């Protein structure tokens, strides 16, 4: 006889469990996120749900552990290897998230063509039939013989197949479609996602097989399911970009085997995703010359400097309240910069509509791009083009002063490599520059007005 079956209410956002229903979650404050789930009594059968035999753990001295470099599988895509820290580590669990249609399943099939030459790959799909995957593989040019397709949603059956087939790499698309038959909750619920991920993690670590998991996102852009999902896995990769645009950014939010906040740039074409080896050049292609309201800055994405074009537009408002719109840049930060420009620098935007756009689908959240946004707006306001061969970066304080930023040498090096002749930066950053640069002029400025006078043609 089993124990009494009861139900609890679980928040789909934060995973909070409660014996009664709330309209507003007491944990995260979100509305209408509490869903009812049936809790089964814990039995001996439910303890080892992954079907793997568990042995008693033994403590090992730190000095007895090996510090040798872990074995990695190269994916054949330089940008993906860069984000992963050099390749896929054996026994690692990697979560790939992103909006529908952004390219998650596409990039997994593409790397199968390269990895399948030497590795046995098991591709588990809970969303598509084998025929659908075959048609997509033909469109992407995937013809490797070591790729095996399994269309199944029962996680216990999948793990048994992994133990029998003994593949070198497993891909699961997607974790929200997987389920435990012993649990009564529906696939994609907090309990199902958590338990399925735990079972996959135990299998990956025990068998030393790397597993790549595809995760859906909710309406707020976060990976659907409990937050513990991101804590369980070893790496979290997130696809960014607009589906209507060709460029995609793959960002490492978490990586136990490499640098965090690393970024890879891809271009979506008819035959799949292609790595962009020189993203700065790609982002600046098609840039207009001698036009007001455009400015180039350099942002640091992990250890990589990337040049980005920022466009600003200030125009007469046709409404009682001026409009403000920002694409690829934080709206509140834009409002702050407009207030500083008006109060501290004397550039008045009170009765004007103001728009900011980051070209190429990049999302900039670094304070170093403040100066470029401000100069693009002032350039549009005064209708004076900025110097096309100049690059600017710097953080703007509430007093209108320019604050120094990090990695100045890397930013200057990237600008010089692409042929820029001058660099406008905070005056205090000049003291932190280690190299003596030749071929590019460094102009130190203390406030926005000085920067605008130095930047105009």
N, C-alpha and C positions, 0 to 999 in steps of 0.2 A: 504494500500500500504506500503510495506517495503522500507527500505533505499537501496541505491545503493550497490550492491555486488562488492567487490574488492578482489584482491589477494595480498598477501605479501610473502616474502621469509624468511623462518625461518631456523636458524642453528640447525641441529640435535644434535650438541655437547653442545652448551652453551645456546641455546634458543633465540639468538638475532634475532629480527625482523627487516626487511629492506624492503623498498618499491621497491628496484631493486635487481637484482641478482649480486652476487660477486663470483668469483672463489675462493677467499680466504676470509674467514670470518673476518670482521674487529674486532670482539670481542675476539675470542680465537685463531685466526691465522690458523685454520685448513682449508685444501683445500677440495673442492667439497662436502661441507656439507650443502649448502644452498638449501632448497627444497621449491617449491611453494605450498602455501596453500590458499584456498579460505576463506575469512573472511565474515561471515554472519553479517548483521546489528543486533544490540542488540534490542531485543523485550521483551515485558513483559513475554512472554513464556520462553525465554531463561534465564531469571534471576533466576528462581527457577528450574533449570534443574534436580535436584535430586528428585523433587516431594515432598519435605518436607516443611511444613509450617514454616515460619520464624517469630519469634516474636521479638519485639524491645528489645535490650539488656538493662539490668539494672546493674549499678555499685554496687559492694558489698564491704564493708569494709574488709580489710585484717584480722583484729582481729575477724571478724564474720565467717571466713572460717574455716572448720574443718581440723585439721592436723592429723586425724586418718590414719592408714596404709591402703593403697589401697588393694582391694580384688584381689587375684591372682588365676589363674587356673594352677595347676601343670600338666605338660605334660607327666609325666611318664618316661622321659629321664633326668637323672641327669645332663648331660652335657648341654642339651638345656636349662634347668632351670637355670643353672649357668650363661650362656651367657645372658639370658633374665633378670637376676637379681632376680630370685626366682620364675618365672612363668609368665603367660600371664595376663596382667592387663586388667580389664574390660574397654571397650571403647577405647582401644589402637589400633593403626594402625602400623603393622609390615611389613617391606619390606624384603624379602629374595631374594638375588641375587646370581649368580654364572654361570659358563659355562654350556653348554648343557651336560646332562648326569652326572652331578656331584652329584646329589641326592636331588635336591630341592623338586620335587614332591613326591619322596619316603618318605622323613622324614615327610611331611605333612600327608600322608596317615597313616604312622605308629603311629603318636601321636593321630590319630582319634580312634584307638583301645582302648587306655587308657581313653581319654577324653570322648569318646562316652558312657562310662558306666554311667555317671552322667549328661552329657551335650548333647544338641541337636546341631548337626553340619551340616552346609550347605556348600558343596564343589562345587564351581562353576568352570567349566572347559570350556575354549574357544579353547582348542587345541585337546582334546581327546573326543571320543564318550563315552557314558555310558558303552558300552560293553568293551571298552579298559580299562576303570578305574576298572570295575568289575574283569577283568582278572588279572590286576596288584594287586588289593586288595587281591585276593585269593592267589597269590604268596607270598605276604607279611604277610598273616595270619590275615587280617583285616576282621572281621565278625560282628562288632557291628551293632545293629539295629537302633541306633539314628543318623546314617550317611545318609544324603540325598544328591543326586547328581543332579546338574542342569547344562546342557550343553547349554549355552547361551552366546552371546557376546554383546548384547544390555544392556548398563549399567543402563538405566532407567527401563527396565524390571526386571533386577536383583535386584535393590533396592526395587521395588514393591514386589517382592517375599520375600525379607528380612522382609519387614514390615508385610506381611501376615503370613509367617511361624514363625516369632519371634524366630530365632535360638539363641543359646548361644554363638556360634562361627561361623564365616564365613571365608572361604578360597577361594581365587581367583587365578586361574592359567591359564593364566598369565595376567598382566596388559597391555601388548603390544597387546593382541588380543581383548581387550574391545574397544567399540566405542560408540559415541553419534550419533544417527541417524540425529540429527539436524545439525551436522557439516559435511561438504562435504569432509574433508580430510580423508585419508586412515587410518585404524587402525595401531597403532604403531608410528604414527607421533607425533611431539612435542605437537601440540595442543590437539590431542586426549588423549595422556597419561596424560597431565596436567589436562584437564577437567574431565576425568574419575576418576583420583585420588582425585581431589577436591570433587567430588560428593560422593565418597566412604567415605572420611574423614568426611564430614558433616553427613552422615548417621550413621557412627560409633559413633561419639560424641553425636549425638542427641538421638539415641536409646541405647547407652551404650553397644554396642556389639563389642567385639574385632574382628578385621579383619586382616588376614594374606595375604599379596599380594606377588606373585612370580614375579620377574622381570628378563628379559633377559639382557645379557651383549653384548656390541659391540666388535669389533675386538681388541680394546685396553684394554679390561678387565673391563671397567667401565660400570655401569648400564645404559642400553640404555634409551634414552628419555632426557627430560630437567633436569638440575641439581636441579631445584626446587622440583622435585619428592622426593629427599632425605630430603629436608627441610620440606616438608609437613608431612611426616610420623613421628611416635614417636620413632621407632627403625629401624636400618638398619643392617641386618645380612648378612654376605657374606661368601659363601662357597669357600674354597681354597683347592688346592691339585691337583695332576695329576690323570686323569681318569684311567690311566694304573696302578696306585698304589692303595693299599687298604685303606690308611688312608685319612680322610677328616678333614679339620679344619673349624670350624664355628666361625667366628670372628664378634664381635659386633663393628661396626664402629661408630654407634651412638645409644644411649639409654637414653631416658628421665626418665626411671624408674629404672636404675641400672648403674653399672660401665661400662665405655666405654673401648674399646680395650680388652674386655674379650674374652677368646677363649675356645671352646669346641672341643674335639677330638673324632672322630667317625671312626669306621672301617666298610668298605663296604663288605658285604658278600652276599650269594645268597638270603637270606631271608630278606635283607634290611640293614639299618645302625644300628650299635650297639655302644653304648657309651663306651669309653675307660676310665675307672676310674683312671688308673695309666699311663698316657701318657709317663712319663719319662722312665718307665720300658719297655714300648712297643717300644719306639724309640731306645733303646739300645739293644734290643734283636737281636741276631745274630752278635754282634760286634766281630771282630777278635781280638785275643790276641797276643801280642809280634810282632806286625806288624807296620812298619814305616808308617807315613803319616796319622795317625788317632788320634783325640783328642776330649775330651768331655768338653763341656761348659754348662753353665746354663743361660738361657734367661728368662726374665720376660714377660709373656703374660697376661697383666692386673695385677691381684693380684696373679697369679699362676706362680710359678717357674717350668720350664720344662728343663730337661737335654736333650741335643741334641749332636749327634755325627757329627763332621766335618771331612771330608776326604780331604787331599791335595795330589797332585801328581806333581812332577817336573821331567821332562824327557828330554832327548836330542831332540832338534828340528830337523825335517827333511826338514824344509823350510828355506828360507832366513829370514823371519820374524817370530819370535816365536809366537805360538798361546796362547791365554788366554781364558779360559772358566770358568764360574761360574754358578752353579745350586743351587738355594735356597739362594744365597747371591748376593749382589749388585756388578755388574761387575766393576763399577768405583771405588768402595771402595776396591775391590781386587787389582786393578792396583795401587791404592795409597799405600796399604800395601806392595806390592812388591817393590815399589820405596823406601819406608822407610827402608825395610830390606836390600836393596842393598846399599843405601847411608849412613845410620846411624849404621847398625849392621854388615855390611861386608859379607852378604850372597848374592851371585851373581846369579841372575836369568835371566840375559840379553839374553843369548843364549839358554835358556831352555823353553820348553812348560810348562805352569803352569795351573793346573785344580783344582777347588774347588767344592766339592759336600756336601750338607747337607742331611743326611740320613733321610728317612721317609717322604719326601715331605714338610718339614717345610720351611718357608721363613723367614730368619733372617734379621732384619733391625736394631737391637740394637747395639750400639757401643761396648757394653760389650763383644761381641763375637770376637772382633778384635784379641785379644791375641791367642785365640784358632785357628783361621784361620792362623795366622802367624806361630805358633808352628807346625801345621800340615804340612805346606809347608816346613819349615826348617827341620822337621823330615824326610820328603821324600827326601829333597836335600842331607842331610847327611846320609840317610839310617840308622838312629838310632831310634828304637822304643821309644815311650814315656811310662811313667809309667801307666799301665792300671788302677791303683787304685787312680789316681790323676785327679782332675778336675781343669780347669783354666778359669778365666774370667778377663777382663780388657780392657780398651780403650787405643789405641796406638796413640800418638800425632805425628806430623810431625818431631819432634826432636828425635824420637825414644823412648821417655819416656812413662811410663805407668801412666794413669790417673785413679783416683778412680771412681767407679760406685756406683749406688744406690742399695738398698735392698740386701746388702751383707749378712745379717743374714738369710734372706729367702733362698738365694742361697746355703749357707753353710748347712742349715737345710735339704734341699732337697738332697744334695749330701751325707750327713751323713745317711739319711734315706735309701738310696739305697746302702749303704755299702762302699762308697769311703773313703779312709784312709787319704788323704791329699788334700789340696786346695791351689792352687797357685793363688795369687791375688795381685793387686798393693799394694805397701808398704804403701801408704797413706790411703788405705781403712782399715788398721788394727786399726787406731785410731777411726773409726766410728762404729766398731763392738760393740754391746751392751752386748751380752751374752759372758760368759766364756765357750768356747767349750771344751769338753773332748771327746776323742775317735776319733778325726780327727785333723790332723796337719795343721796349718795355716802357709803358707810360703809367706812372703811379698817380692816382687821383684820390682826393679826400672826401668829396661829396658828389652828388648827382650832377650838379651844374658843371663842375669841372670835367666830369666824365663826358657830358654831352658836348661841351666845347671841343674836347679832344677827339671825339668820335665823328663829328660831322665832316663832310668832305671839304 
